[in-house]
């Protein structure tokens, strides 16, 4: 199930990586573009699961049992918010790691 959920995000990451590598102005953002969709996918599904479990623990589980479009809007708002925060954190971590690894790396010097 998780592989089926993650597969479109991995495919999107690969497409974005290739597109960003092929455009000279966007090459420096290629790794970030590849990491963002996967970060969104992982954090959103984990975050929604954690939100539902916490709501159940505190007796707020009925919130997600509501009828009508409000339930769907609330679910996707939580999904999108947590996913966006996760993507931002993932890109930030990867950018810091890249800066740390590449700060002294100069392939043209002997």
C-alpha angles and dihedrals in degrees: 000000000000091000090054090050094047098043097080090049092051090048090050089050092053093048092048091047092053093045093049091047092051094053109071095210092053099044094101090059097048097103092046090050090052095048100045100071093046091047089051093049097048097043095044096053093043091044095050091048091050092047092052092046092049091047090052091049093054094043096254095116092114089070090077092044093066119127127239135024094315091076092053093046091049092048094050092043090056090043094050096042095050092042093051092049089048092051092050091050092047093051091046092051093047092048091051091049091049092049091048094049097042101039095095099023112113112166094184095061126081 
